[in-house]
Amino acid sequence: MTGAPRPERSGPGAGRVALLAIVLALPMLGLAVLLWQPDLDVWWEDHRAHFWLVLATGVLSAVLAYATGVAALRRADARVLLVSYAFLSVALFLGLHALATPGILLDTPNAGFVLATPVGLALGSVFALASSGDLTGERDRTALRWAQAMRWGIIGFAVLWAAASLMRIPPLREQGVAEEVDGLLTAFAGAAIVLYGVSAYRYLRLWARHRSLMLLSMASAFVLLAESCVSVVLGVSWHLSWWEWHVLMLAAFVLVALGARIQWHEERFADLYLEDTTAGNREMSVLFADLKGFTTFSEQHTARDVTAMLNAYFEVAVPPVVRRYRGEVDRIIGDALMVTFNRRGDQPDHARRAVLAGLALQEATATVADAHPGWPRFRVGVNSGEVTVSVLGTEGGRTQTVIGDTVNTASRIEGKAPVGGVAVGPSTLAALPDADAHSLGHVELKGKAEPLEVFEIRGLGS
């Protein structure tokens, strides 16, 4: 899939960015003051407050991991996928750290669970760094191919760490944080500081190009996570310097959540998408279906009757298209249905899928139509070729869709299809050597200089 540069967009001005930089520097200034003046680094040991603070941070990180994971898989975007795994890593190990709170779920401190936070931060920093790197071409596809393996690898590692901690396998055998364990803590946190710092720098470079609030939120969050790692190393247990890293982690995830909250809900993480996701070309098949005679039916029936008719049709039409043949419903407008195949680039047989989906749709809706004489019937058109996948719109209305001549032609082919039939263009038929097809002749299509031969597909070989 080849991409085109995204247009630059306005974002926070230089003054606001400078103010943000000052705010992000304040935690390190505060930590320096606490370390310079130990009398100010007051002691406050509250196990319940610690448990709920860590648990709330972990839950928020898990929610972000789920939201970004869904967006990544729906849009086949490697950057958002790796961001999701960064959040997931931190969430799982924060859950283990919460268990380390004495008197909450365990009677005594557990070194492995105490170490869980820097381990989770370090693992998350690896995915954060990967998300900020060059993910074009084969790197993008490789990350998506390994998506499930990476997810289960993270979960499996967390489970093994929990088991090793409970079994007190060396060097996790101590109840407290012994010198040997303290060295591991410093090593994990130190590595995370570097990786989060590099990740933040890279996201700032992306922000400088695209001026997106979400990119700036991610960069700021990674700065806060790096600062939390500094506090992990230098803070004194149960003192303000120690509580600081707990608060910084929560602030990092709150910042990302707020950034996502104000985005248009259908594409909350669109500003993180790779350029191929927002403006790239891909070979796809596009299916259009609508009801012949829908306008006349609507004029002769109440709105409630029309709605009931459409729901009855779509209830049986959509499942085979989406579940059986893995098409993606791009939009439903009134009686019209638009479905795409190979949107993620993982369906080389997209033409076959689209035609089989069209035949299945006609078969399912024919049963409904036979039970309701007088109802309009579907026509289906399919066309295959190169399309542009784009995120269109701005705040208040954004969506990812496909545009191009292939899409327009698919819509016009559908208008020439016989009622109850599936019509295709030459490019789709060329991918179906076993098709039972007959020509509908050369038809004039609006906007096309030359007539296009359209074919009706009656079936495909096994």
Secondary structure, DSSP 8 states (H G I E B T S, - for coil): -EE----------HHHHHHHHHHHHHHHHHHHHHHH-GGGS-B---HHHHHHHHHHHHHHHHHHHHHHHHHHHHHT-HHHHHHHHHHHHHHHHHHHHHHTSBTTTBSS--HHHHHHHHHHHHHHHHHHHHHTS---THHHHHHHHTHHHHHHHHHHHHHHHHHHHHTT-TTS--SS--HHHHHHHHHHHHHHHHHHHHHHHHHHHHHHHH--HHHHHHHHHHHHHHHHHHHHHH--TTBHHHHHHHHHHHHHHHHHHHHHHTS-GGGTTGGGS-HHHHEEEEEEEEEEEEEETHHHHHHHS-HHHHHHHHHHHHHHHHHIIIIIT--EEEEEETTEEEEEESTTS--TTHHHHHHHHHHHHHHHHHHHHHHSTT--EEEEEEEEEEEEEEEEEETTEEEEEEESHHHHHHHHHHHHS-TT-EEE-HHHHHT-TTEEEEEEEEE--TT-SS-EEEEEEEEE--
